Amino acid sequence: MRILPLLCAFLLLMLQGAAGLSRARGSPQDCERRGGFCSPSSCPPGISRIGVCSEQEFCCRSRWYP
């Protein structure tokens, strides 16, 4: 009976991880949803990198974004 709580915890962790896979990461739409913009090569000075838009573009956002 000790394995039942561990099994439930493991299943919960697996389901949480699977839910995150359904979101399209690394897309321009995801970047815009996060309040950023796509920039080729690197982000301008004063702007932080928060992700990727594609293999050649980075998702950038102002550090002072609310």
A tleap script that builds the chain and sets N, CA, C and O, in Angstrom:
source leaprc.protein.ff14SB
mol = sequence {
  NMET ARG ILE LEU PRO LEU LEU CYS ALA PHE
  LEU LEU LEU MET LEU GLN GLY ALA ALA GLY
  LEU SER ARG ALA ARG GLY SER PRO GLN ASP
  CYS GLU ARG ARG GLY GLY PHE CYS SER PRO
  SER SER CYS PRO PRO GLY ILE SER ARG ILE
  GLY VAL CYS SER GLU GLN GLU PHE CYS CYS
  ARG SER ARG TRP TYR CPRO
}
set mol.1.N position { 0.810 -1.200 0.000 }
set mol.1.CA position { 0.000 0.000 0.000 }
set mol.1.C position { 0.855 1.267 0.000 }
set mol.1.O position { 0.343 2.351 -0.280 }
set mol.2.N position { 2.125 1.152 0.303 }
set mol.2.CA position { 2.981 2.336 0.315 }
set mol.2.C position { 3.266 2.847 -1.097 }
set mol.2.O position { 3.601 4.017 -1.283 }
set mol.3.N position { 3.134 1.988 -2.063 }
set mol.3.CA position { 3.456 2.395 -3.426 }
set mol.3.C position { 2.332 3.223 -4.055 }
set mol.3.O position { 2.582 3.953 -5.014 }
set mol.4.N position { 1.121 3.130 -3.550 }
set mol.4.CA position { -0.003 3.857 -4.130 }
set mol.4.C position { 0.190 5.379 -4.096 }
set mol.4.O position { -0.037 6.018 -5.123 }
set mol.5.N position { 0.595 5.996 -2.980 }
set mol.5.CA position { 0.824 7.455 -3.012 }
set mol.5.C position { 1.953 7.846 -3.974 }
set mol.5.O position { 1.873 8.887 -4.627 }
set mol.6.N position { 2.986 7.034 -4.063 }
set mol.6.CA position { 4.074 7.329 -4.989 }
set mol.6.C position { 3.599 7.228 -6.435 }
set mol.6.O position { 3.983 8.041 -7.275 }
set mol.7.N position { 2.789 6.258 -6.716 }
set mol.7.CA position { 2.250 6.098 -8.053 }
set mol.7.C position { 1.359 7.283 -8.429 }
set mol.7.O position { 1.428 7.779 -9.553 }
set mol.8.N position { 0.532 7.733 -7.501 }
set mol.8.CA position { -0.326 8.895 -7.766 }
set mol.8.C position { 0.506 10.148 -8.014 }
set mol.8.O position { 0.201 10.919 -8.924 }
set mol.9.N position { 1.544 10.361 -7.225 }
set mol.9.CA position { 2.409 11.525 -7.404 }
set mol.9.C position { 3.113 11.455 -8.765 }
set mol.9.O position { 3.219 12.463 -9.464 }
set mol.10.N position { 3.584 10.287 -9.129 }
set mol.10.CA position { 4.252 10.118 -10.417 }
set mol.10.C position { 3.301 10.407 -11.574 }
set mol.10.O position { 3.680 11.089 -12.527 }
set mol.11.N position { 2.086 9.905 -11.506 }
set mol.11.CA position { 1.104 10.155 -12.561 }
set mol.11.C position { 0.756 11.638 -12.656 }
set mol.11.O position { 0.584 12.163 -13.756 }
set mol.12.N position { 0.650 12.312 -11.523 }
set mol.12.CA position { 0.363 13.740 -11.526 }
set mol.12.C position { 1.482 14.521 -12.213 }
set mol.12.O position { 1.208 15.427 -13.000 }
set mol.13.N position { 2.724 14.185 -11.926 }
set mol.13.CA position { 3.857 14.848 -12.560 }
set mol.13.C position { 3.886 14.586 -14.060 }
set mol.13.O position { 4.196 15.485 -14.842 }
set mol.14.N position { 3.568 13.374 -14.462 }
set mol.14.CA position { 3.550 13.043 -15.883 }
set mol.14.C position { 2.456 13.827 -16.617 }
set mol.14.O position { 2.676 14.298 -17.733 }
set mol.15.N position { 1.296 13.968 -16.003 }
set mol.15.CA position { 0.195 14.697 -16.638 }
set mol.15.C position { 0.508 16.180 -16.733 }
set mol.15.O position { 0.139 16.819 -17.718 }
set mol.16.N position { 1.176 16.742 -15.739 }
set mol.16.CA position { 1.551 18.153 -15.798 }
set mol.16.C position { 2.545 18.390 -16.933 }
set mol.16.O position { 2.433 19.386 -17.647 }
set mol.17.N position { 3.496 17.509 -17.106 }
set mol.17.CA position { 4.481 17.644 -18.177 }
set mol.17.C position { 3.840 17.513 -19.545 }
set mol.17.O position { 4.223 18.224 -20.474 }
set mol.18.N position { 2.881 16.627 -19.687 }
set mol.18.CA position { 2.207 16.439 -20.970 }
set mol.18.C position { 1.356 17.655 -21.321 }
set mol.18.O position { 1.190 17.961 -22.502 }
set mol.19.N position { 0.818 18.349 -20.339 }
set mol.19.CA position { 0.002 19.534 -20.613 }
set mol.19.C position { 0.861 20.645 -21.210 }
set mol.19.O position { 0.380 21.399 -22.056 }
set mol.20.N position { 2.099 20.760 -20.796 }
set mol.20.CA position { 2.975 21.792 -21.322 }
set mol.20.C position { 3.405 21.534 -22.752 }
set mol.20.O position { 3.791 22.470 -23.452 }
set mol.21.N position { 3.351 20.300 -23.200 }
set mol.21.CA position { 3.774 19.977 -24.555 }
set mol.21.C position { 2.778 20.436 -25.610 }
set mol.21.O position { 3.135 20.557 -26.782 }
set mol.22.N position { 1.543 20.692 -25.217 }
set mol.22.CA position { 0.544 21.085 -26.192 }
set mol.22.C position { 0.712 22.528 -26.645 }
set mol.22.O position { 0.209 22.897 -27.706 }
set mol.23.N position { 1.405 23.353 -25.868 }
set mol.23.CA position { 1.621 24.749 -26.248 }
set mol.23.C position { 2.742 24.835 -27.264 }
set mol.23.O position { 3.749 24.136 -27.155 }
set mol.24.N position { 2.562 25.696 -28.248 }
set mol.24.CA position { 3.562 25.854 -29.304 }
set mol.24.C position { 4.693 26.753 -28.808 }
set mol.24.O position { 4.561 27.976 -28.832 }
set mol.25.N position { 5.779 26.175 -28.368 }
set mol.25.CA position { 6.939 26.932 -27.924 }
set mol.25.C position { 7.812 27.256 -29.118 }
set mol.25.O position { 7.922 26.476 -30.063 }
set mol.26.N position { 8.424 28.416 -29.055 }
set mol.26.CA position { 9.330 28.786 -30.127 }
set mol.26.C position { 8.620 29.319 -31.355 }
set mol.26.O position { 9.150 29.220 -32.461 }
set mol.27.N position { 7.434 29.883 -31.186 }
set mol.27.CA position { 6.718 30.444 -32.327 }
set mol.27.C position { 6.564 31.949 -32.128 }
set mol.27.O position { 6.558 32.421 -30.992 }
set mol.28.N position { 6.440 32.700 -33.205 }
set mol.28.CA position { 6.225 34.146 -33.078 }
set mol.28.C position { 4.953 34.479 -32.291 }
set mol.28.O position { 4.919 35.472 -31.563 }
set mol.29.N position { 3.918 33.662 -32.431 }
set mol.29.CA position { 2.680 33.907 -31.700 }
set mol.29.C position { 2.895 33.753 -30.190 }
set mol.29.O position { 2.356 34.534 -29.406 }
set mol.30.N position { 3.668 32.765 -29.786 }
set mol.30.CA position { 3.959 32.567 -28.374 }
set mol.30.C position { 4.771 33.746 -27.836 }
set mol.30.O position { 4.544 34.195 -26.713 }
set mol.31.N position { 5.699 34.237 -28.622 }
set mol.31.CA position { 6.510 35.385 -28.218 }
set mol.31.C position { 5.636 36.615 -28.010 }
set mol.31.O position { 5.810 37.331 -27.024 }
set mol.32.N position { 4.708 36.870 -28.912 }
set mol.32.CA position { 3.811 38.018 -28.785 }
set mol.32.C position { 2.900 37.872 -27.581 }
set mol.32.O position { 2.612 38.858 -26.903 }
set mol.33.N position { 2.439 36.657 -27.303 }
set mol.33.CA position { 1.600 36.418 -26.125 }
set mol.33.C position { 2.340 36.753 -24.839 }
set mol.33.O position { 1.735 37.187 -23.858 }
set mol.34.N position { 3.642 36.551 -24.851 }
set mol.34.CA position { 4.462 36.826 -23.674 }
set mol.34.C position { 4.908 38.284 -23.602 }
set mol.34.O position { 5.669 38.659 -22.711 }
set mol.35.N position { 4.433 39.104 -24.540 }
set mol.35.CA position { 4.753 40.526 -24.536 }
set mol.35.C position { 6.068 40.860 -25.194 }
set mol.35.O position { 6.649 41.907 -24.907 }
set mol.36.N position { 6.554 40.000 -26.069 }
set mol.36.CA position { 7.842 40.214 -26.718 }
set mol.36.C position { 7.719 40.424 -28.214 }
set mol.36.O position { 6.622 40.524 -28.763 }
set mol.37.N position { 8.867 40.487 -28.853 }
set mol.37.CA position { 8.935 40.612 -30.298 }
set mol.37.C position { 10.097 39.771 -30.805 }
set mol.37.O position { 11.041 39.500 -30.063 }
set mol.38.N position { 10.032 39.362 -32.055 }
set mol.38.CA position { 11.081 38.540 -32.654 }
set mol.38.C position { 12.160 39.429 -33.244 }
set mol.38.O position { 11.871 40.414 -33.923 }
set mol.39.N position { 13.420 39.065 -32.974 }
set mol.39.CA position { 14.547 39.840 -33.465 }
set mol.39.C position { 15.571 38.896 -34.083 }
set mol.39.O position { 15.949 37.905 -33.459 }
set mol.40.N position { 16.032 39.194 -35.319 }
set mol.40.CA position { 17.074 38.355 -35.920 }
set mol.40.C position { 18.403 38.569 -35.192 }
set mol.40.O position { 18.637 39.639 -34.631 }
set mol.41.N position { 19.235 37.596 -35.198 }
set mol.41.CA position { 20.573 37.575 -34.569 }
set mol.41.C position { 20.490 37.713 -33.061 }
set mol.41.O position { 20.492 36.691 -32.374 }
set mol.42.N position { 20.416 38.921 -32.501 }
set mol.42.CA position { 20.380 39.068 -31.040 }
set mol.42.C position { 19.448 40.209 -30.663 }
set mol.42.O position { 19.004 40.974 -31.520 }
set mol.43.N position { 19.156 40.314 -29.367 }
set mol.43.CA position { 18.275 41.378 -28.877 }
set mol.43.C position { 19.052 42.687 -28.782 }
set mol.43.O position { 20.250 42.677 -28.496 }
set mol.44.N position { 18.379 43.816 -29.021 }
set mol.44.CA position { 19.046 45.119 -28.907 }
set mol.44.C position { 19.489 45.387 -27.462 }
set mol.44.O position { 18.992 44.740 -26.540 }
set mol.45.N position { 20.409 46.323 -27.255 }
set mol.45.CA position { 20.845 46.667 -25.892 }
set mol.45.C position { 19.667 47.166 -25.050 }
set mol.45.O position { 18.810 47.906 -25.535 }
set mol.46.N position { 19.641 46.753 -23.796 }
set mol.46.CA position { 18.561 47.135 -22.893 }
set mol.46.C position { 17.338 46.246 -22.983 }
set mol.46.O position { 16.377 46.434 -22.237 }
set mol.47.N position { 17.363 45.286 -23.882 }
set mol.47.CA position { 16.247 44.364 -24.084 }
set mol.47.C position { 16.741 42.961 -23.734 }
set mol.47.O position { 17.826 42.560 -24.155 }
set mol.48.N position { 15.949 42.219 -22.966 }
set mol.48.CA position { 16.390 40.881 -22.552 }
set mol.48.C position { 15.778 39.806 -23.443 }
set mol.48.O position { 14.693 39.973 -23.999 }
set mol.49.N position { 16.495 38.717 -23.561 }
set mol.49.CA position { 16.043 37.568 -24.348 }
set mol.49.C position { 15.184 36.682 -23.468 }
set mol.49.O position { 15.615 36.282 -22.387 }
set mol.50.N position { 13.959 36.364 -23.919 }
set mol.50.CA position { 13.046 35.554 -23.113 }
set mol.50.C position { 12.708 34.228 -23.781 }
set mol.50.O position { 11.967 33.424 -23.214 }
set mol.51.N position { 13.237 33.987 -24.975 }
set mol.51.CA position { 12.951 32.732 -25.659 }
set mol.51.C position { 13.414 32.777 -27.099 }
set mol.51.O position { 14.253 33.595 -27.475 }
set mol.52.N position { 12.848 31.879 -27.903 }
set mol.52.CA position { 13.182 31.821 -29.327 }
set mol.52.C position { 11.903 31.861 -30.146 }
set mol.52.O position { 10.858 31.364 -29.725 }
set mol.53.N position { 12.008 32.466 -31.336 }
set mol.53.CA position { 10.890 32.483 -32.286 }
set mol.53.C position { 11.086 31.406 -33.354 }
set mol.53.O position { 10.127 30.773 -33.794 }
set mol.54.N position { 12.331 31.208 -33.760 }
set mol.54.CA position { 12.688 30.183 -34.727 }
set mol.54.C position { 14.171 29.884 -34.520 }
set mol.54.O position { 14.774 30.350 -33.554 }
set mol.55.N position { 14.746 29.118 -35.418 }
set mol.55.CA position { 16.159 28.773 -35.269 }
set mol.55.C position { 17.067 29.989 -35.424 }
set mol.55.O position { 18.157 30.018 -34.853 }
set mol.56.N position { 16.632 30.998 -36.191 }
set mol.56.CA position { 17.458 32.176 -36.439 }
set mol.56.C position { 17.015 33.408 -35.663 }
set mol.56.O position { 17.737 34.405 -35.657 }
set mol.57.N position { 15.853 33.384 -35.006 }
set mol.57.CA position { 15.319 34.554 -34.333 }
set mol.57.C position { 15.123 34.316 -32.841 }
set mol.57.O position { 14.759 33.224 -32.404 }
set mol.58.N position { 15.375 35.375 -32.074 }
set mol.58.CA position { 15.179 35.326 -30.632 }
set mol.58.C position { 13.944 36.122 -30.253 }
set mol.58.O position { 13.582 37.082 -30.933 }
set mol.59.N position { 13.303 35.724 -29.171 }
set mol.59.CA position { 12.173 36.468 -28.621 }
set mol.59.C position { 12.737 37.427 -27.576 }
set mol.59.O position { 13.385 37.002 -26.620 }
set mol.60.N position { 12.489 38.712 -27.761 }
set mol.60.CA position { 13.044 39.743 -26.890 }
set mol.60.C position { 11.908 40.518 -26.233 }
set mol.60.O position { 10.817 40.641 -26.790 }
set mol.61.N position { 12.188 41.044 -25.027 }
set mol.61.CA position { 11.210 41.855 -24.316 }
set mol.61.C position { 11.942 42.862 -23.453 }
set mol.61.O position { 13.019 42.583 -22.924 }
set mol.62.N position { 11.349 44.030 -23.318 }
set mol.62.CA position { 11.938 45.066 -22.476 }
set mol.62.C position { 12.021 44.568 -21.037 }
set mol.62.O position { 11.122 43.866 -20.575 }
set mol.63.N position { 13.063 44.914 -20.340 }
set mol.63.CA position { 13.235 44.482 -18.949 }
set mol.63.C position { 12.188 45.130 -18.054 }
set mol.63.O position { 11.924 44.628 -16.962 }
set mol.64.N position { 11.593 46.221 -18.486 }
set mol.64.CA position { 10.641 46.952 -17.661 }
set mol.64.C position { 9.203 46.605 -18.003 }
set mol.64.O position { 8.279 47.328 -17.630 }
set mol.65.N position { 9.009 45.483 -18.722 }
set mol.65.CA position { 7.656 45.057 -19.085 }
set mol.65.C position { 6.895 44.702 -17.819 }
set mol.65.O position { 7.433 44.008 -16.956 }
set mol.66.N position { 5.645 45.165 -17.685 }
set mol.66.CA position { 4.877 44.905 -16.440 }
set mol.66.C position { 4.564 43.474 -16.200 }
set mol.66.O position { 3.932 43.140 -15.198 }
savepdb mol mol.pdb
quit
